[in-house]
Amino acid sequence: MNFNEAASRSFCSTGVVFSETGSVQNTAAALWTRSDRPVSALQMDHKSVIKFSHCDKDIYCFFVPDQCPECGMSFSGKRLEEAPVSVPSPFSNGHKEPCSFLVASGEDGALRDFDGSSDLHTGITDTNGTVYNYTRCGVQREQQGWERCLCVPLVQPDMFSLMSQWDQYLEKFSSAQTWDPSWQSFNEESHNCYSYSLTFINCVLATQSKRPLSKDEFTRSFVLPRIKRASKYTTLCREISQNHFYIVDSPRRNSREEEDSKDH
């Protein structure tokens, strides 16, 4: 199936889950998956969240203190139980993520986005990082403003044929009459930034002879897990900003307590 045929079919079949300016109902449920990596001095200078363990506690902070905030023991001349690790941020600079689906906050607050109270906006990047996104004024092509967003890569690195046509597909799709406000107005329930993004994704899937993704499937599989992780991360940053530390029981301690209870 060619791209024009795929586009004409997708315009009639794609549902939406966003409202207002393209916002999805944000959930604050904590589903935080991450891979720890050693912390660097540069990351610490930029207030990267780091984690270290002491006295059966996992302690999250922006820097390693001189003494344990839980037990008061000095770290001077002593080694920690484990080396501090960096907690990777879930956010990316969308302009450096080619051929991707992006979710950004519609709010200006640094820590309010993805907290369950903010509107979200979506877009698609071309191979150069320009973000195509649909608004009440039609399709916008933006080279700045998406520096802090969630990213869903859409094209595998070895898909050279698709990448070579990506910009042409995206521009042709975005120039269609469907996205011209004078022909069809923006609708917060049925014709918005999310429907624009998902319709384009399904057009490309059709050219690859793959089945389309429903709004529920795409949201559940690709969007909500990232929003949940971002919500957890921003909550963690807020706690550290207010209290300097965020302290929880170490999983190792909980494991030992469970083993002890079984022994007795």
Backbone torsions as a table, in degrees:
resi	resn	phi	psi	omega
1	MET	NA	132.6	178.6
2	ASN	-81.4	171.4	-172.4
3	PHE	-66.6	-38.6	-179.3
4	ASN	-63.4	-40.7	177.5
5	GLU	-66.3	-41.1	179.6
6	ALA	-62.7	-41.5	-178.4
7	ALA	-64.9	-44.1	-177.4
8	SER	-64.2	-33.8	178.2
9	ARG	-74.3	-41.4	-175.7
10	SER	-67.9	-31.5	-179.9
11	PHE	-57.9	-28.0	-174.9
12	CYS	-95.1	-8.6	-168.7
13	SER	-119.2	-11.8	-172.1
14	THR	-87.3	129.9	174.2
15	GLY	-92.5	179.0	-178.8
16	VAL	-134.8	157.9	176.4
17	VAL	-125.9	-7.6	-178.2
18	PHE	-90.2	158.9	174.9
19	SER	-134.5	171.8	-178.9
20	GLU	56.1	-120.9	-177.2
21	THR	-86.7	25.6	-178.6
22	GLY	99.8	32.4	-175.5
23	SER	-93.1	139.1	173.9
24	VAL	-98.9	150.6	176.7
25	GLN	-63.8	111.4	-174.0
26	ASN	-77.6	135.9	177.4
27	THR	-115.2	139.5	-178.3
28	ALA	-98.1	8.6	179.5
29	ALA	-58.2	135.1	-174.6
30	ALA	-86.2	111.6	174.5
31	LEU	-135.7	74.5	-167.8
32	TRP	-98.9	103.8	175.7
33	THR	-104.5	136.5	-177.4
34	ARG	-154.4	162.6	172.9
35	SER	-122.7	118.0	-178.0
36	ASP	-71.9	149.1	176.5
37	ARG	-145.7	155.7	-177.6
38	PRO	-58.3	142.0	-178.8
39	VAL	-83.6	142.7	178.4
40	SER	-111.2	161.6	179.9
41	ALA	-62.2	-37.5	-179.6
42	LEU	-64.2	-42.6	178.6
43	GLN	-63.2	-39.3	179.9
44	MET	-66.7	-35.5	177.8
45	ASP	-63.0	-30.6	-179.6
46	HIS	-93.9	18.9	177.4
47	LYS	58.8	43.5	171.4
48	SER	-66.9	141.7	176.2
49	VAL	-71.0	130.4	177.7
50	ILE	-124.9	157.6	-179.3
51	LYS	-130.2	136.9	170.8
52	PHE	-139.2	161.6	-176.9
53	SER	-115.0	140.1	176.0
54	HIS	-161.8	145.0	178.6
55	CYS	44.6	48.2	178.1
56	ASP	61.8	26.4	176.6
57	LYS	-124.4	146.2	168.6
58	ASP	-99.3	122.7	-172.5
59	ILE	-116.6	122.9	-179.9
60	TYR	-105.8	137.4	-176.5
61	CYS	-164.1	179.7	176.5
62	PHE	-97.1	-9.9	179.6
63	PHE	-157.7	155.9	177.0
64	VAL	-82.4	119.5	-176.5
65	PRO	-75.1	171.7	178.6
66	ASP	-75.2	-24.8	177.9
67	GLN	-142.1	160.2	-177.4
68	CYS	-67.9	125.8	-179.9
69	PRO	-70.8	-12.2	-178.7
70	GLU	-93.2	-50.5	-176.1
71	CYS	-107.5	-12.7	177.6
72	GLY	85.3	0.1	-178.8
73	MET	-66.8	136.3	178.8
74	SER	-75.2	141.1	177.3
75	PHE	-93.9	0.3	-177.0
76	SER	-62.1	120.3	178.4
77	GLY	73.4	8.0	-178.8
78	LYS	-120.7	154.4	178.7
79	ARG	-97.7	143.3	175.7
80	LEU	-72.8	161.5	179.6
81	GLU	-59.1	-37.7	176.8
82	GLU	-140.7	152.8	178.1
83	ALA	-65.3	142.1	176.1
84	PRO	-58.7	145.2	178.9
85	VAL	-125.0	152.6	177.7
86	SER	-85.3	140.3	173.0
87	VAL	-98.3	106.2	-174.7
88	PRO	-59.7	138.5	175.7
89	SER	-72.1	141.3	177.4
90	PRO	-78.3	-5.0	-174.1
91	PHE	-94.3	149.1	178.8
92	SER	-131.2	160.9	169.5
93	ASN	-83.4	107.0	-174.8
94	GLY	-60.0	-27.2	-179.3
95	HIS	-73.5	-7.6	176.4
96	LYS	-109.7	14.8	-178.9
97	GLU	-122.1	84.8	-177.3
98	PRO	-67.9	151.8	175.3
99	CYS	52.4	53.8	-175.3
100	SER	-135.1	158.0	170.8
101	PHE	-95.3	129.8	-177.0
102	LEU	-118.0	146.7	171.9
103	VAL	-125.8	122.6	-179.7
104	ALA	-128.0	160.9	178.7
105	SER	-77.9	143.6	173.1
106	GLY	-88.9	4.6	-179.3
107	GLU	-107.7	160.4	-180.0
108	ASP	-92.5	-16.6	-175.7
109	GLY	-66.8	135.2	-175.0
110	ALA	-66.1	-35.7	-175.8
111	LEU	-114.0	4.1	-178.8
112	ARG	-88.6	-23.2	-178.1
113	ASP	-68.1	147.2	179.0
114	PHE	64.0	20.1	-179.9
115	ASP	-100.0	6.5	178.7
116	GLY	98.6	-6.1	-177.1
117	SER	-119.8	0.2	-174.2
118	SER	-110.1	149.4	172.3
119	ASP	-76.4	147.8	178.9
120	LEU	-118.0	153.9	-177.9
121	HIS	-130.5	145.4	-177.4
122	THR	-122.5	159.0	178.0
123	GLY	-159.8	174.3	178.6
124	ILE	-126.3	133.9	178.7
125	THR	-94.6	148.8	171.0
126	ASP	-88.3	-170.6	-175.4
127	THR	-71.5	-13.0	-179.8
128	ASN	-104.3	2.2	178.3
129	GLY	89.3	6.5	173.0
130	THR	-72.6	132.6	-175.5
131	VAL	-98.0	117.1	174.6
132	TYR	-91.0	123.3	-179.1
133	ASN	-146.8	145.3	-173.9
134	TYR	-98.1	129.6	178.8
135	THR	-131.5	-176.3	178.1
136	ARG	-62.5	-20.2	-180.0
137	CYS	-94.9	6.0	-178.3
138	GLY	104.2	-165.1	-178.1
139	VAL	-79.0	126.1	177.4
140	GLN	-101.3	146.9	176.2
141	ARG	-121.9	104.4	-168.8
142	GLU	-116.0	133.6	179.2
143	GLN	-105.0	4.3	173.6
144	GLN	-153.2	163.0	178.8
145	GLY	105.3	-7.6	-179.6
146	TRP	-117.5	40.1	-175.4
147	GLU	-79.7	-12.6	-179.6
148	ARG	-136.7	95.6	-176.9
149	CYS	-151.6	173.9	174.7
150	LEU	-94.9	142.9	-171.7
151	CYS	-125.5	133.0	172.6
152	VAL	-118.3	102.2	178.0
153	PRO	-61.3	136.1	-175.6
154	LEU	-107.4	-19.5	-174.8
155	VAL	-125.6	129.4	176.1
156	GLN	-70.6	148.6	-175.4
157	PRO	-58.1	-26.6	-176.2
158	ASP	-92.3	6.3	-179.9
159	MET	-90.0	67.4	-172.9
160	PHE	-64.6	-37.8	-178.6
161	SER	-63.3	-45.5	179.9
162	LEU	-66.4	-42.2	-179.1
163	MET	-63.8	-33.4	-179.4
164	SER	-69.1	-21.4	179.7
165	GLN	-105.6	-4.7	-172.2
166	TRP	-56.5	-49.7	-177.2
167	ASP	-63.0	-38.9	178.7
168	GLN	-65.2	-44.6	177.4
169	TYR	-58.6	-48.5	-174.4
170	LEU	-65.8	-41.2	-179.7
171	GLU	-69.2	-42.8	179.0
172	LYS	-63.8	-43.9	179.1
173	PHE	-61.6	-44.7	-176.1
174	SER	-71.2	-21.4	-179.9
175	SER	-88.9	-0.3	-178.5
176	ALA	-67.1	153.1	-177.5
177	GLN	-61.6	-26.9	-179.4
178	THR	-55.8	-32.4	-176.3
179	TRP	-101.1	12.0	175.6
180	ASP	-87.8	115.5	-176.9
181	PRO	-58.3	-26.8	179.7
182	SER	-74.4	-16.5	179.7
183	TRP	-102.1	-41.9	177.3
184	GLN	-142.9	121.2	-174.8
185	SER	-76.1	152.3	172.1
186	PHE	-60.0	136.1	176.9
187	ASN	-130.7	126.0	-173.5
188	GLU	-66.0	-15.6	-179.5
189	GLU	-104.6	-33.1	-169.1
190	SER	-129.2	-8.1	-176.8
191	HIS	-148.9	82.0	-172.1
192	ASN	-141.0	-165.8	-174.1
193	CYS	-64.4	-32.0	-178.8
194	TYR	-73.9	-41.3	178.0
195	SER	-65.1	-36.9	176.2
196	TYR	-60.0	-50.0	-176.4
197	SER	-65.9	-45.6	-177.4
198	LEU	-70.3	-34.4	176.8
199	THR	-63.0	-42.3	178.0
200	PHE	-63.2	-43.8	178.9
201	ILE	-57.7	-43.9	-179.5
202	ASN	-69.8	-30.6	173.7
203	CYS	-62.5	-44.0	179.7
204	VAL	-67.3	-40.5	177.5
205	LEU	-59.1	-38.6	179.6
206	ALA	-64.0	-37.0	178.6
207	THR	-67.8	-22.3	178.2
208	GLN	-95.3	10.4	-179.3
209	SER	60.0	37.5	177.6
210	LYS	-114.2	152.4	-177.3
211	ARG	-70.5	152.6	178.2
212	PRO	-73.3	158.9	176.8
213	LEU	-100.9	132.0	175.3
214	SER	-74.4	162.5	178.9
215	LYS	-59.1	-42.1	-178.2
216	ASP	-66.7	-42.0	-178.9
217	GLU	-64.6	-47.6	-178.7
218	PHE	-65.0	-42.6	-179.4
219	THR	-64.4	-46.7	-177.4
220	ARG	-66.4	-40.1	-174.0
221	SER	-83.4	-35.5	-170.1
222	PHE	-117.6	-29.3	-173.1
223	VAL	-95.6	-54.6	-174.9
224	LEU	-60.6	-40.8	178.0
225	PRO	-58.7	-37.4	179.7
226	ARG	-73.1	-37.1	178.1
227	ILE	-66.5	-40.3	179.4
228	LYS	-63.7	-42.6	178.7
229	ARG	-65.7	-40.9	178.8
230	ALA	-64.8	-39.0	178.5
231	SER	-63.0	-43.6	177.8
232	LYS	-63.0	-43.0	-178.0
233	TYR	-65.7	-43.9	-179.9
234	THR	-67.8	-34.7	175.3
235	THR	-63.7	-42.2	178.1
236	LEU	-61.7	-45.4	179.1
237	CYS	-62.5	-38.4	179.8
238	ARG	-65.5	-41.9	178.8
239	GLU	-62.8	-43.1	-179.8
240	ILE	-67.4	-39.7	179.3
241	SER	-62.4	-36.1	-177.6
242	GLN	-83.9	-36.3	-172.0
243	ASN	-119.5	2.1	179.8
244	HIS	74.7	-29.6	-178.7
245	PHE	-141.9	156.4	169.5
246	TYR	-129.8	119.0	-170.0
247	ILE	-120.9	129.7	177.7
248	VAL	-134.6	159.7	176.2
249	ASP	-64.1	139.0	178.0
250	SER	-70.7	141.0	176.1
251	PRO	-57.1	-30.0	179.1
252	ARG	-64.8	-38.3	178.2
253	ARG	-64.9	-43.8	179.5
254	ASN	-62.5	-36.8	179.1
255	SER	-65.8	-41.6	179.7
256	ARG	-65.5	-40.5	179.6
257	GLU	-64.4	-37.1	177.9
258	GLU	-66.9	-39.8	178.6
259	GLU	-65.8	-40.7	179.3
260	ASP	-63.8	-40.1	-179.5
261	SER	-66.3	-33.9	177.7
262	LYS	-69.2	-37.4	-179.3
263	ASP	-64.7	-28.9	-178.4
264	HIS	-97.0	NA	NA
